[in-house]
Amino acid sequence: MDSLYANLGWLPKPPADFNALCRSALEREEGLGTRLRELAAWALDENQLLRLGKVFAKARGAGHSLRPLTPYRLGLITNSTADFIAPALTATALRHGIALECIPTAYGQAVQESLSPDSALNRAAPQAVLIAIDWRGVPLRSTPGAAAEARETVDGILRHLRTIRDGIRRNSGAVCILQNFAAPPETVFGALDRALPGTPRQILDAVNAEMAATAGASGDILFDAAALAETVGLAQWHSPAAWNMAKLPFAQEWLPLYADHICRLLGALSGKSRRCLVLDLDNTLWGGVIGDDGLKGIQIAQGDAAGEAFLEFQRYILALRARGVVLAVSSKNEDATARLPFRSHPEMLLREEHFAVFQANWTDKATNIQSIAKELSLGLDSFVFVDDNPFERQLVRQMLPQVAVPEMPANPAYYTRTLSAAGYFEAAAFSAEDMNRASYYEGNARRAALQQNTGDLDAYLASLRMEITFQPFDETGRARIVQLINKSNQFNLTTRRYTEAEVARLESDPECFTLQVRLTDAFGDNGMISVIICRPAGADRWEIDTWLMSCRVLGRRVEQMVLREMLEQAERRGVREIVGVYRPTDRNQLVEHHYEKLGFTAAGQEADGSTRWTLAVDGARVDAAPMAVRWIGMPEAAQAAVSE
């Protein structure tokens, strides 16, 4: 397993004709974005990344369409050779569904480029800037045993970073990704280096700790390069020869791993992190085959090496669920047989109630995963599928290329490490809604079962005893609002993205109308399920800048209740017309007819394919859904009561 990180061992190996595939990628424009993403899906070394990066640069330079890739501009500030990193980032980003434009700064010009409004970096208006400065690029002064001087050094390094960050924020408004410091492996005092004030190791540890403590509150994103370097080994990570010869900040062999970790963060910022883990059972969650070996014959117990490996994997899966990853089962088995270990084996950590959907049958797994996606109202690109069987893995890769399918090692002792190393569930933030996401989807499964038993939709909705809550944007909900804006793709009319600072400005803008919407029902709290931003488009007109909704509440008439509230507030503010815009993407076809269904009138099409819709406030009528309505922070007159 030494090669797991160096070779991106969770990814399949590239084919022998990879170079030929790169050469042929540009032969036709149709489907180019998809082909480039497929080329990036393998475990590519630094030379293959460079080759793919050149193909991508040619495609972009020729003006070819790269759909369905998501455009993203990343600034790169570093004290090392940017030409070494930028091509690898653009090629790796394809793996994460991103068409990345990388804007590097000139060598040694970090402060100047960030502070100048006219610098190439700031004029490019990047969405994010990676501040990738290592310990050689900051005022690091060794003062062993001198605590006061050490504190001054820590403060000086943090000021240096803040100067760069504040310049970027002021001049471009970009999100800042702050890379912390991988300490050099060389020591002066040996084991004492970490504890003695003023040593480089102690200073860098203190800087890293303060960066981690303040990143969330400041709105920055932390990239933990120190943890990455320590995972593979500091002595392996740092190459004095590479730095001396070419100013490379780490050994060249780690470039694919570094680039993948950066692009995971960009994927998380773009709403592309995975949300659902689909698991096989036999030889994946336990050793053996339950249908053949029976309850007593499977390996899942303390005191047995294989059994303990599977227990550790289950423990990790439960940790993923606790942070909001939705769990599902897809197993070729009889349903009752597959459920037996969850119900009756005393050593099992996972139980039936931990899974939102349980599919045990003899249907192929690709079809089952599609069924699970439909039941959970999640896109296939939200899924990760884990199976010990290479045949099943390859089948799902071929039939459902949107689904992430990690290569699993032969030894189950390394299952946890492999799934963790793959980083499919990368997070740029964490909220209470994230923590509860698994229970939200499990509640959805119970709601679906109730609907089947009820039959009549109105009766079913009434039986849910729903309550919808409307509230303007506020500081408490800000982190979750930003997260929803930047990760919602399917039920999102415009897919505009906003930073936390931009959302904070909306909170205090009297010209804008904002809503955060929550929903509870008989099965529990669904959390924040919708976000609305309306901007003035004239003296008596609103344009709906952003309307997004969680797909897990589809079919409950929530959109009608949101529109009713929008119309009420518009009427109070003298707004006579509401304009809705639908900007098509490769993922939001679900809402193509959204405004038409709500009674809006078509008002034309833009050059980019967007359609505009209008609705007169006076006289507009929207049927109420069977749910109670609650307002927080709204005028008293609005607190009217309960709908039908």
C-alpha positions as CSV (number, residue, x, y, z in Angstrom):
1,M,0.0,0.0,0.0
2,D,3.1,2.3,-0.1
3,S,2.0,3.3,-3.6
4,L,-1.5,4.4,-2.6
5,Y,-0.7,8.1,-2.4
6,A,2.1,8.3,-4.9
7,N,0.1,6.5,-7.6
8,L,-3.4,7.7,-6.7
9,G,-4.2,4.1,-6.0
10,W,-8.0,4.6,-5.7
11,L,-8.2,5.5,-9.4
12,P,-8.0,2.9,-12.2
13,K,-4.7,2.8,-14.1
14,P,-4.6,4.6,-17.5
15,P,-4.7,2.6,-20.7
16,A,-1.6,1.9,-22.7
17,D,-2.9,4.1,-25.5
18,F,-3.5,7.2,-23.2
19,N,-1.2,9.4,-25.4
20,A,-3.1,8.4,-28.5
21,L,-6.4,9.1,-26.8
22,C,-5.1,12.6,-25.9
23,R,-4.0,13.2,-29.5
24,S,-7.5,12.2,-30.8
25,A,-9.5,14.1,-28.2
26,L,-9.6,17.3,-30.3
27,E,-10.8,15.6,-33.5
28,R,-14.4,16.7,-33.0
29,E,-15.9,19.3,-30.8
30,E,-19.1,17.5,-29.9
31,G,-18.7,15.8,-26.5
32,L,-15.3,17.3,-26.0
33,G,-15.8,18.3,-22.3
34,T,-17.0,14.8,-21.5
35,R,-14.1,13.2,-23.3
36,L,-11.6,15.4,-21.4
37,R,-13.1,14.5,-18.1
38,E,-12.9,10.8,-19.0
39,L,-9.3,11.2,-19.8
40,A,-8.7,12.7,-16.4
41,A,-10.5,9.9,-14.6
42,W,-7.4,7.6,-14.5
43,A,-4.5,7.7,-12.1
44,L,-2.2,10.0,-14.2
45,D,1.4,10.7,-13.4
46,E,3.0,14.1,-13.7
47,N,3.9,13.6,-17.4
48,Q,0.4,12.4,-18.3
49,L,-1.1,15.4,-16.5
50,L,1.2,17.7,-18.4
51,R,0.1,16.1,-21.7
52,L,-3.6,16.3,-20.8
53,G,-3.1,19.9,-19.7
54,K,-1.8,20.8,-23.1
55,V,-4.8,19.2,-24.8
56,F,-7.1,21.2,-22.6
57,A,-5.2,24.4,-23.3
58,K,-5.6,23.9,-27.0
59,A,-9.3,23.2,-26.7
60,R,-9.8,26.3,-24.6
61,G,-7.6,28.4,-26.9
62,A,-9.6,27.3,-29.9
63,G,-12.8,28.4,-28.3
64,H,-14.4,24.9,-28.3
65,S,-17.4,24.3,-26.1
66,L,-16.4,22.4,-22.9
67,R,-19.8,21.6,-21.6
68,P,-20.7,20.0,-19.2
69,L,-17.6,21.2,-17.4
70,T,-18.0,24.1,-15.0
71,P,-15.8,27.1,-15.8
72,Y,-13.7,28.3,-12.8
73,R,-10.9,30.9,-12.5
74,L,-8.2,30.2,-9.9
75,G,-5.5,32.7,-9.0
76,L,-2.2,31.1,-7.9
77,I,0.2,33.0,-5.6
78,T,3.3,31.1,-4.7
79,N,7.0,31.6,-3.8
80,S,7.9,28.6,-6.0
81,T,7.7,27.8,-9.7
82,A,4.1,28.2,-10.7
83,D,4.8,26.7,-14.1
84,F,5.3,23.4,-12.3
85,I,1.9,23.5,-10.7
86,A,-0.6,25.3,-13.0
87,P,-0.7,22.7,-15.8
88,A,-1.3,19.9,-13.4
89,L,-4.1,21.8,-11.7
90,T,-5.9,22.4,-15.0
91,A,-5.6,18.8,-16.0
92,T,-6.7,17.4,-12.6
93,A,-9.6,19.8,-12.4
94,L,-11.2,18.0,-15.4
95,R,-11.5,14.9,-13.1
96,H,-13.7,17.0,-10.9
97,G,-15.9,18.4,-13.7
98,I,-14.1,21.8,-13.8
99,A,-12.7,23.7,-16.8
100,L,-10.1,25.5,-14.8
101,E,-8.3,28.7,-15.9
102,C,-5.2,29.1,-13.7
103,I,-3.8,32.6,-13.3
104,P,-0.3,32.4,-11.8
105,T,1.6,35.4,-10.5
106,A,5.1,36.3,-11.3
107,Y,7.8,34.6,-9.3
108,G,8.5,36.5,-6.0
109,Q,5.7,39.0,-6.6
110,A,3.1,37.7,-4.1
111,V,2.5,40.9,-2.1
112,Q,2.8,43.2,-5.2
113,E,0.3,41.2,-7.2
114,S,-2.2,41.0,-4.4
115,L,-2.1,44.7,-3.4
116,S,-2.2,46.2,-6.9
117,P,-5.7,46.6,-8.3
118,D,-4.3,46.6,-11.8
119,S,-2.2,43.4,-11.5
120,A,-3.0,40.6,-13.9
121,L,-4.3,38.5,-11.0
122,N,-6.9,41.0,-9.9
123,R,-7.9,42.1,-13.4
124,A,-8.7,38.5,-14.2
125,A,-11.4,38.5,-11.4
126,P,-10.7,35.0,-10.1
127,Q,-13.4,33.2,-8.2
128,A,-10.7,31.9,-5.7
129,V,-7.0,32.5,-5.1
130,L,-4.7,29.8,-3.8
131,I,-2.1,31.3,-1.5
132,A,0.5,28.5,-1.7
133,I,3.5,30.0,0.1
134,D,5.8,27.5,1.8
135,W,8.1,28.2,4.8
136,R,10.9,29.6,2.6
137,G,8.6,32.5,1.5
138,V,7.7,33.9,4.9
139,P,9.8,35.8,7.5
140,L,10.7,32.7,9.5
141,R,13.4,33.5,12.1
142,S,14.9,30.8,14.4
143,T,15.2,32.0,18.0
144,P,15.5,28.8,20.1
145,G,14.3,29.2,23.7
146,A,13.1,32.8,23.3
147,A,9.3,32.7,23.7
148,A,8.7,36.4,23.2
149,E,10.7,36.5,20.0
150,A,9.0,33.4,18.8
151,R,5.7,35.0,19.3
152,E,6.8,38.0,17.3
153,T,7.9,35.7,14.4
154,V,4.5,33.9,14.5
155,D,2.7,37.3,14.4
156,G,4.9,38.5,11.5
157,I,4.2,35.4,9.4
158,L,0.4,35.8,10.0
159,R,0.6,39.5,9.1
160,H,2.4,38.7,5.9
161,L,-0.3,36.3,4.9
162,R,-3.1,38.7,6.0
163,T,-1.5,41.4,3.8
164,I,-1.7,39.2,0.8
165,R,-5.2,38.0,1.6
166,D,-6.7,41.4,2.3
167,G,-5.3,42.8,-0.9
168,I,-7.0,40.0,-2.9
169,R,-10.3,40.5,-1.1
170,R,-10.2,44.2,-1.6
171,N,-9.2,44.1,-5.3
172,S,-10.9,41.1,-6.6
173,G,-13.4,39.8,-4.0
174,A,-12.1,36.3,-4.5
175,V,-12.3,33.5,-1.9
176,C,-8.9,32.9,-0.5
177,I,-7.6,29.3,-0.1
178,L,-4.8,29.6,2.5
179,Q,-2.2,26.8,2.4
180,N,-0.6,26.1,5.7
181,F,3.0,25.0,6.2
182,A,4.7,21.6,5.8
183,A,7.6,21.8,8.2
184,P,11.1,20.8,7.0
185,P,12.1,17.4,8.3
186,E,15.5,18.6,9.5
187,T,15.8,19.3,13.2
188,V,18.3,21.0,15.4
189,F,17.2,19.7,18.8
190,G,15.7,16.4,17.7
191,A,12.5,15.5,19.7
192,L,12.7,18.9,21.5
193,D,12.2,20.9,18.3
194,R,8.4,20.7,18.6
195,A,8.2,21.9,22.2
196,L,11.0,24.5,22.4
197,P,9.8,28.0,21.6
198,G,11.5,29.6,18.7
199,T,12.5,26.6,16.7
200,P,11.2,26.5,13.1
201,R,9.0,23.5,13.8
202,Q,7.4,25.1,16.9
203,I,6.8,28.4,15.0
204,L,5.3,26.7,12.0
205,D,3.1,24.6,14.3
206,A,1.9,27.7,16.0
207,V,1.2,29.5,12.7
208,N,-0.7,26.4,11.4
209,A,-2.8,26.2,14.6
210,E,-3.9,29.9,14.3
211,M,-4.6,29.6,10.6
212,A,-6.9,26.6,11.4
213,A,-8.6,28.4,14.3
214,T,-9.4,31.6,12.3
215,A,-10.1,30.2,8.8
216,G,-13.8,29.7,9.2
217,A,-14.5,32.9,11.0
218,S,-12.5,34.9,8.4
219,G,-14.3,33.3,5.4
220,D,-11.0,31.8,4.2
221,I,-10.7,28.2,3.1
222,L,-7.8,26.2,4.7
223,F,-5.8,23.8,2.6
224,D,-4.0,21.5,5.0
225,A,-0.7,20.9,3.1
226,A,1.0,20.1,6.4
227,A,-1.3,17.1,7.0
228,L,-0.8,16.0,3.4
229,A,3.0,16.1,3.7
230,E,2.9,14.3,7.0
231,T,0.7,11.6,5.5
232,V,3.3,10.7,2.9
233,G,6.3,11.6,5.1
234,L,8.0,15.0,5.4
235,A,11.4,13.6,4.2
236,Q,9.7,12.2,1.1
237,W,7.6,15.4,0.5
238,H,10.5,17.9,0.6
239,S,13.2,17.6,-2.0
240,P,16.2,19.9,-1.3
241,A,17.6,19.0,-4.7
242,A,14.3,20.0,-6.5
243,W,14.2,23.3,-4.6
244,N,17.8,24.2,-5.3
245,M,17.6,23.3,-8.9
246,A,14.1,24.5,-9.9
247,K,12.4,26.1,-6.9
248,L,10.0,23.2,-6.7
249,P,8.2,23.3,-3.3
250,F,7.9,19.5,-3.0
251,A,9.2,16.4,-4.8
252,Q,7.8,16.2,-8.3
253,E,6.3,12.7,-7.7
254,W,3.8,14.3,-5.4
255,L,2.4,16.7,-8.0
256,P,-0.6,14.5,-9.0
257,L,-1.6,14.1,-5.3
258,Y,-1.2,17.8,-4.5
259,A,-3.2,18.8,-7.6
260,D,-5.9,16.3,-6.7
261,H,-6.3,17.7,-3.2
262,I,-6.5,21.3,-4.4
263,C,-9.1,20.4,-7.0
264,R,-11.2,18.5,-4.4
265,L,-11.5,21.8,-2.6
266,L,-12.4,23.6,-5.8
267,G,-15.0,20.9,-6.4
268,A,-16.4,21.4,-2.9
269,L,-16.6,25.2,-3.5
270,S,-18.4,24.4,-6.8
271,G,-20.9,22.1,-5.2
272,K,-19.4,18.9,-6.7
273,S,-18.6,16.9,-3.5
274,R,-20.3,13.5,-3.3
275,R,-23.2,13.0,-0.9
276,C,-24.2,9.4,-1.0
277,L,-22.1,6.2,-0.4
278,V,-23.6,3.0,-2.0
279,L,-22.2,-0.2,-0.5
280,D,-22.0,-3.8,-1.6
281,L,-22.3,-6.3,1.3
282,D,-20.5,-9.6,0.8
283,N,-16.7,-9.2,1.2
284,T,-17.2,-5.4,1.5
285,L,-19.0,-4.9,4.8
286,W,-18.1,-8.4,6.1
287,G,-15.9,-11.3,5.0
288,G,-17.6,-14.1,3.2
289,V,-20.9,-14.6,1.5
290,I,-24.0,-14.5,3.8
291,G,-26.0,-16.6,1.4
292,D,-23.4,-19.4,1.5
293,D,-21.7,-19.1,4.8
294,G,-24.6,-18.1,7.0
295,L,-24.7,-15.8,10.0
296,K,-22.1,-17.7,11.9
297,G,-19.7,-18.1,8.9
298,I,-19.2,-14.5,7.9
299,Q,-16.1,-12.6,9.3
300,I,-17.1,-9.6,11.3
301,A,-15.8,-10.0,14.9
302,Q,-13.1,-9.0,17.3
303,G,-10.1,-11.3,17.6
304,D,-10.0,-12.2,13.9
305,A,-7.8,-10.1,11.6
306,A,-10.2,-10.0,8.7
307,G,-13.2,-9.5,11.0
308,E,-11.5,-6.6,12.7
309,A,-10.7,-5.0,9.3
310,F,-14.3,-5.1,8.3
311,L,-15.4,-3.7,11.7
312,E,-12.9,-0.8,11.2
313,F,-14.4,-0.1,7.8
314,Q,-17.9,-0.1,9.3
315,R,-16.7,2.3,12.0
316,Y,-15.4,4.7,9.3
317,I,-18.7,4.4,7.3
318,L,-20.6,5.4,10.5
319,A,-18.2,8.4,10.9
320,L,-19.1,9.5,7.3
321,R,-22.8,9.1,8.1
322,A,-22.3,11.2,11.3
323,R,-20.9,14.1,9.1
324,G,-23.9,13.9,6.7
325,V,-23.0,11.3,4.1
326,V,-26.1,9.4,3.0
327,L,-25.7,5.6,3.0
328,A,-27.4,3.0,0.7
329,V,-27.0,-0.7,-0.1
330,S,-26.8,-2.3,-3.5
331,S,-26.3,-6.1,-3.1
332,K,-27.0,-9.1,-5.3
333,N,-28.8,-11.1,-2.7
334,E,-32.2,-12.2,-1.5
335,D,-33.6,-9.3,0.5
336,A,-34.2,-11.2,3.7
337,T,-30.8,-12.9,3.6
338,A,-29.0,-9.6,3.0
339,R,-30.7,-8.0,6.0
340,L,-29.9,-10.9,8.4
341,P,-26.5,-9.6,9.6
342,F,-27.9,-6.1,10.3
343,R,-30.7,-7.6,12.3
344,S,-29.1,-10.5,14.1
345,H,-25.3,-10.4,14.1
346,P,-24.1,-9.1,17.5
347,E,-20.8,-7.7,16.2
348,M,-22.3,-5.6,13.4
349,L,-21.9,-1.8,13.9
350,L,-24.0,-0.8,10.9
351,R,-27.7,-1.5,11.2
352,E,-30.7,-1.2,8.9
353,E,-31.7,2.2,10.2
354,H,-28.4,3.7,9.1
355,F,-29.3,3.2,5.4
356,A,-31.6,5.6,3.5
357,V,-32.2,2.9,0.8
358,F,-31.6,-0.8,0.9
359,Q,-31.6,-2.6,-2.5
360,A,-30.9,-6.4,-2.3
361,N,-32.0,-8.2,-5.4
362,W,-30.6,-9.8,-8.6
363,T,-30.8,-6.7,-10.8
364,D,-27.5,-5.3,-12.1
365,K,-26.0,-2.7,-9.8
366,A,-26.0,0.1,-12.3
367,T,-29.8,-0.1,-12.5
368,N,-30.1,-0.3,-8.8
369,I,-28.0,2.8,-8.3
370,Q,-30.2,4.6,-10.8
371,S,-33.2,3.5,-8.7
372,I,-31.5,4.7,-5.5
373,A,-30.8,8.1,-7.1
374,K,-34.4,8.5,-8.1
375,E,-35.7,7.5,-4.7
376,L,-33.3,10.0,-3.0
377,S,-33.8,12.8,-5.6
378,L,-30.0,13.0,-6.0
379,G,-28.0,13.3,-9.2
380,L,-25.8,10.4,-10.1
381,D,-22.7,12.6,-9.8
382,S,-23.5,12.7,-6.0
383,F,-22.8,9.0,-5.7
384,V,-19.8,6.9,-4.7
385,F,-20.1,3.1,-5.2
386,V,-17.8,0.7,-3.2
387,D,-17.6,-3.0,-4.1
388,D,-14.8,-5.5,-3.7
389,N,-15.7,-7.1,-7.1
390,P,-13.7,-5.6,-10.0
391,F,-16.4,-6.8,-12.5
392,E,-19.1,-4.8,-10.6
393,R,-16.9,-1.8,-10.4
394,Q,-16.1,-1.7,-14.1
395,L,-19.8,-2.3,-15.0
396,V,-20.9,0.8,-13.0
397,R,-18.0,2.9,-14.4
398,Q,-19.1,2.0,-18.0
399,M,-22.8,2.3,-17.5
400,L,-22.8,5.3,-15.0
401,P,-19.6,7.3,-15.6
402,Q,-21.0,10.1,-13.3
403,V,-20.7,7.7,-10.3
404,A,-17.3,7.6,-8.5
405,V,-16.1,4.1,-8.2
406,P,-12.8,3.6,-6.2
407,E,-10.4,0.8,-6.8
408,M,-10.5,-1.3,-3.6
409,P,-7.4,-3.2,-2.4
410,A,-7.4,-7.0,-1.9
411,N,-6.7,-6.7,1.8
412,P,-9.8,-5.3,3.7
413,A,-7.4,-3.8,6.3
414,Y,-6.8,-1.0,3.8
415,Y,-10.4,-0.4,2.8
416,T,-10.8,2.6,5.2
417,R,-7.5,4.2,4.1
418,T,-8.3,3.8,0.4
419,L,-11.8,5.4,0.7
420,S,-10.4,8.2,2.8
421,A,-7.5,8.9,0.5
422,A,-9.9,9.2,-2.4
423,G,-11.4,12.4,-0.9
424,Y,-14.8,12.1,-2.5
425,F,-16.6,13.8,0.4
426,E,-14.3,16.8,0.6
427,A,-15.9,19.7,2.5
428,A,-15.2,23.4,2.5
429,A,-17.5,24.0,5.4
430,F,-19.6,22.1,7.9
431,S,-23.1,23.0,9.2
432,A,-25.8,21.5,11.3
433,E,-27.7,20.7,8.1
434,D,-24.7,18.7,6.9
435,M,-24.7,16.8,10.1
436,N,-28.3,15.9,9.7
437,R,-28.4,15.2,6.0
438,A,-28.3,11.4,6.4
439,S,-31.4,11.6,8.6
440,Y,-33.1,13.9,6.2
441,Y,-32.8,11.3,3.4
442,E,-33.8,8.5,5.7
443,G,-36.9,10.5,6.5
444,N,-37.5,10.8,2.8
445,A,-37.5,7.1,2.4
446,R,-40.1,6.8,5.2
447,R,-42.2,9.5,3.5
448,A,-42.1,7.6,0.2
449,A,-43.4,4.5,2.0
450,L,-46.2,6.5,3.6
451,Q,-47.1,8.0,0.2
452,Q,-47.4,4.5,-1.3
453,N,-49.7,3.5,1.6
454,T,-51.8,6.6,1.4
455,G,-52.4,6.7,-2.3
456,D,-54.1,10.2,-2.5
457,L,-51.5,13.0,-2.8
458,D,-53.5,15.6,-0.9
459,A,-54.2,13.2,1.9
460,Y,-50.5,12.2,2.0
461,L,-49.3,15.8,2.2
462,A,-51.8,16.6,4.9
463,S,-50.6,13.5,6.9
464,L,-47.1,14.9,6.9
465,R,-48.2,17.9,9.1
466,M,-45.7,20.2,7.4
467,E,-44.7,23.6,8.7
468,I,-42.7,26.0,6.4
469,T,-40.7,28.8,7.9
470,F,-39.7,32.0,6.1
471,Q,-36.9,34.3,7.2
472,P,-34.7,36.9,5.6
473,F,-30.9,36.2,5.3
474,D,-29.1,36.6,8.6
475,E,-25.7,35.9,10.1
476,T,-26.8,32.7,11.8
477,G,-28.0,31.1,8.6
478,R,-25.2,32.7,6.4
479,A,-22.8,29.7,6.2
480,R,-25.6,27.3,5.2
481,I,-27.0,29.8,2.7
482,V,-23.6,30.2,1.0
483,Q,-23.2,26.4,1.0
484,L,-26.6,25.9,-0.7
485,I,-25.9,28.6,-3.3
486,N,-22.6,27.1,-4.2
487,K,-23.6,23.4,-4.2
488,S,-27.2,23.3,-5.5
489,N,-27.3,22.4,-9.2
490,Q,-30.5,20.6,-10.1
491,F,-33.2,22.8,-8.7
492,N,-31.4,26.0,-9.3
493,L,-32.8,28.4,-11.9
494,T,-29.7,30.5,-12.5
495,T,-26.8,28.6,-10.7
496,R,-25.2,32.0,-9.7
497,R,-22.6,31.5,-7.0
498,Y,-21.8,33.9,-4.1
499,T,-19.2,34.2,-1.5
500,E,-19.9,34.6,2.2
501,A,-18.9,38.2,2.0
502,E,-21.3,38.8,-0.9
503,V,-24.1,37.1,1.0
504,A,-23.3,39.3,4.1
505,R,-23.8,42.4,1.9
506,L,-27.2,41.1,0.7
507,E,-28.3,40.9,4.4
508,S,-28.0,44.6,4.8
509,D,-29.1,45.8,1.4
510,P,-32.6,47.3,1.7
511,E,-33.1,47.1,-2.0
512,C,-32.8,43.3,-2.1
513,F,-35.4,40.8,-0.9
514,T,-34.0,37.6,0.5
515,L,-35.5,34.4,2.0
516,Q,-34.1,31.4,3.7
517,V,-36.8,28.7,3.9
518,R,-37.0,25.8,6.3
519,L,-39.4,22.8,6.5
520,T,-40.4,20.5,9.2
521,D,-42.9,17.6,9.1
522,A,-44.0,14.6,11.0
523,F,-40.8,12.8,10.3
524,G,-38.5,15.5,11.5
525,D,-36.7,18.7,10.5
526,N,-35.7,19.0,6.9
527,G,-33.5,22.0,7.6
528,M,-32.9,24.8,5.2
529,I,-34.5,23.7,1.9
530,S,-34.7,26.9,-0.2
531,V,-32.9,30.2,-0.9
532,I,-34.4,33.2,-2.7
533,I,-32.7,36.5,-3.8
534,C,-34.7,39.1,-5.6
535,R,-33.1,42.3,-6.9
536,P,-34.7,45.5,-8.1
537,A,-35.0,45.7,-11.9
538,G,-36.7,49.1,-12.1
539,A,-38.9,51.2,-9.9
540,D,-41.7,48.6,-9.5
541,R,-40.1,45.3,-10.7
542,W,-38.2,42.5,-9.1
543,E,-35.9,40.1,-10.9
544,I,-35.4,36.7,-9.2
545,D,-31.6,36.5,-9.1
546,T,-31.5,33.2,-7.3
547,W,-34.2,30.6,-6.7
548,L,-32.9,27.2,-5.5
549,M,-34.5,24.4,-3.6
550,S,-33.4,21.0,-2.2
551,C,-34.6,18.2,-4.4
552,R,-35.4,16.1,-1.3
553,V,-38.6,18.2,-0.8
554,L,-39.8,17.9,-4.4
555,G,-43.5,17.1,-4.8
556,R,-44.6,18.8,-1.6
557,R,-45.7,22.1,-3.3
558,V,-43.0,24.0,-1.5
559,E,-42.4,26.1,-4.6
560,Q,-46.0,27.3,-4.6
561,M,-45.7,28.4,-1.0
562,V,-42.4,30.2,-1.7
563,L,-44.0,32.1,-4.6
564,R,-47.0,33.0,-2.4
565,E,-44.7,34.6,0.1
566,M,-42.7,36.3,-2.6
567,L,-45.9,37.8,-4.0
568,E,-47.1,39.0,-0.6
569,Q,-43.8,40.7,0.2
570,A,-43.7,42.2,-3.4
571,E,-47.2,43.7,-2.9
572,R,-46.2,45.3,0.4
573,R,-43.2,46.9,-1.2
574,G,-45.1,48.3,-4.2
575,V,-43.6,45.8,-6.7
576,R,-45.9,45.3,-9.6
577,E,-44.1,42.6,-11.6
578,I,-41.7,39.8,-10.9
579,V,-39.3,38.6,-13.5
580,G,-37.9,35.1,-13.4
581,V,-34.8,33.9,-15.4
582,Y,-33.9,30.3,-16.3
583,R,-30.3,29.9,-17.3
584,P,-29.9,26.3,-18.6
585,T,-26.9,24.2,-17.5
586,D,-26.2,20.5,-18.0
587,R,-27.7,19.7,-14.6
588,N,-30.7,21.9,-14.1
589,Q,-33.1,20.6,-16.8
590,L,-35.4,19.7,-13.9
591,V,-36.5,23.3,-13.6
592,E,-36.7,24.2,-17.3
593,H,-40.5,24.6,-17.1
594,H,-40.6,25.9,-13.5
595,Y,-41.9,29.4,-14.2
596,E,-44.3,28.2,-16.8
597,K,-45.9,25.8,-14.3
598,L,-46.2,28.6,-11.8
599,G,-48.2,30.8,-14.2
600,F,-45.4,33.1,-15.5
601,T,-45.6,34.4,-19.1
602,A,-42.7,33.8,-21.5
603,A,-40.9,37.2,-22.2
604,G,-38.1,36.3,-24.5
605,Q,-34.8,34.4,-24.9
606,E,-31.3,35.8,-24.4
607,A,-28.3,35.1,-26.6
608,D,-26.8,32.7,-23.9
609,G,-30.0,30.5,-24.1
610,S,-31.5,32.0,-20.9
611,T,-35.3,32.5,-20.9
612,R,-37.2,35.3,-19.2
613,W,-40.6,35.0,-17.6
614,T,-42.9,37.6,-16.0
615,L,-45.7,37.5,-13.5
616,A,-48.0,40.5,-12.6
617,V,-48.2,40.8,-8.8
618,D,-51.7,42.2,-8.9
619,G,-54.2,39.4,-9.5
620,A,-51.7,36.5,-9.3
621,R,-53.1,33.6,-7.4
622,V,-51.2,30.6,-6.1
623,D,-52.9,27.6,-4.5
624,A,-51.8,27.0,-1.0
625,A,-50.3,23.7,0.1
626,P,-51.5,21.9,3.2
627,M,-48.9,23.2,5.6
628,A,-48.6,25.7,8.4
629,V,-46.7,28.9,7.8
630,R,-44.3,30.6,10.2
631,W,-42.4,33.9,9.8
632,I,-39.2,34.9,11.6
633,G,-38.0,38.5,11.3
634,M,-41.0,39.5,9.1
635,P,-43.5,42.3,9.7
636,E,-46.2,41.5,12.3
637,A,-48.8,42.0,9.6
638,A,-47.3,39.1,7.7
639,Q,-47.8,36.6,10.6
640,A,-51.2,35.7,9.2
641,A,-51.5,32.1,10.4
642,V,-52.0,28.8,8.9
643,S,-52.9,27.9,5.4
644,E,-55.4,25.3,4.4
